[in-house]
Amino acid sequence: MPHTNGIVIHTDAIIGENCNIGHQVTIGIGGRGRKRGVPIVGDRVFIGPGAKLFGSFLIGSDAAIGANAVVTKDIPANAVALGIPARVVNFEGSKDYVVI
C-alpha cells in the first residue's frame, strides 16, 4: 500500500501476496442472497487509486484493476479491467505495475 489514505478493506476479504492497493480503494461486502459476500483477490494484483470492489467474486492473480473502476464480477488472471462497471480490455496483466 504505497499511499494508505482512505483504504477500506472488509475484514472478511481475502487478499493474496504482493498486491499493490492504491489510495481511496474500497474492498467491501455486496450482493444479495447466495451472491452476497466479499471479493477474493489473487496474488500480484494491482488495484488502482479509487477502485471499488463489492460482492462475492474472484480477481485472478496478476490482474490489474484501473483507477476508479467499479468491480462486481470475476476478473480473470492476467486481465486488465477498466471502467464503471469494470470490463476486461486486454490480458497484459499487472506485470509492469507490481514489481517484487
C-alpha positions in Angstrom: 0.0 0.0 0.0 2.1 2.9 -1.2 -0.4 5.5 -0.2 -2.6 4.3 2.6 -5.0 7.3 2.7 -8.7 6.2 2.7 -8.3 2.5 2.0 -11.2 0.4 3.3 -11.0 -3.4 3.4 -13.8 -5.6 4.8 -12.5 -7.9 7.5 -13.6 -11.0 5.6 -11.9 -10.0 2.3 -9.1 -12.3 1.1 -6.1 -10.6 -0.5 -3.2 -12.5 -2.0 0.5 -11.9 -1.7 2.4 -8.9 -3.2 -0.6 -6.9 -4.2 -0.5 -3.1 -4.8 -3.5 -1.3 -3.5 -3.9 2.4 -4.3 -5.3 5.1 -2.2 -9.1 5.6 -1.8 -9.7 1.9 -2.6 -12.7 0.1 -1.1 -13.0 -3.7 -0.9 -16.3 -4.4 0.6 -19.4 -6.6 1.0 -22.1 -6.5 -1.6 -24.7 -8.6 -3.4 -27.8 -10.4 -2.4 -28.7 -14.0 -1.4 -26.0 -16.5 -2.5 -24.1 -13.8 -4.3 -23.6 -11.8 -1.1 -20.1 -11.6 0.1 -16.6 -10.0 -0.3 -14.0 -10.3 -3.0 -11.1 -12.7 -3.2 -8.1 -11.1 -4.7 -5.3 -13.3 -6.1 -1.5 -12.7 -5.9 0.3 -9.8 -7.5 -2.9 -7.9 -8.3 -2.7 -4.1 -9.0 -5.7 -2.2 -7.8 -5.6 1.4 -9.0 -6.5 4.5 -6.9 -10.2 5.0 -6.2 -11.2 1.5 -7.4 -14.3 -0.1 -5.7 -14.7 -3.8 -5.3 -18.1 -5.1 -4.0 -19.5 -8.6 -3.8 -18.6 -12.2 -3.9 -16.2 -12.7 -6.8 -12.6 -13.6 -7.7 -9.9 -11.4 -9.1 -7.3 -13.7 -10.6 -3.6 -13.5 -9.9 -1.6 -10.9 -11.9 -4.7 -8.9 -12.9 -4.7 -5.1 -13.0 -7.8 -3.0 -12.0 -7.7 0.5 -13.3 -8.2 3.7 -11.3 -11.8 4.4 -10.3 -13.0 1.1 -11.7 -16.1 -0.5 -10.1 -15.7 -4.3 -10.0 -18.7 -6.5 -9.2 -17.9 -9.7 -11.1 -15.0 -12.1 -11.7 -11.9 -10.8 -13.4 -9.7 -13.5 -14.9 -6.0 -13.9 -14.2 -3.7 -11.6 -16.2 -6.6 -9.4 -17.2 -6.7 -5.6 -17.2 -10.1 -4.2 -16.2 -11.3 -0.6 -16.5 -14.5 1.4 -16.2 -17.8 1.5 -14.5 -18.8 -1.2 -14.4 -15.4 -2.7 -14.9 -14.8 -4.7 -18.1 -11.7 -6.6 -19.4 -9.9 -4.6 -22.0 -6.8 -6.8 -22.5 -4.7 -9.6 -21.0 -1.4 -7.7 -20.3 -2.0 -8.0 -16.5 -0.1 -6.4 -13.7 3.4 -7.4 -14.7 4.6 -3.7 -15.2 2.8 -2.4 -12.1 3.7 -4.9 -9.4 7.4 -5.3 -9.0 8.6 -7.8 -6.4 
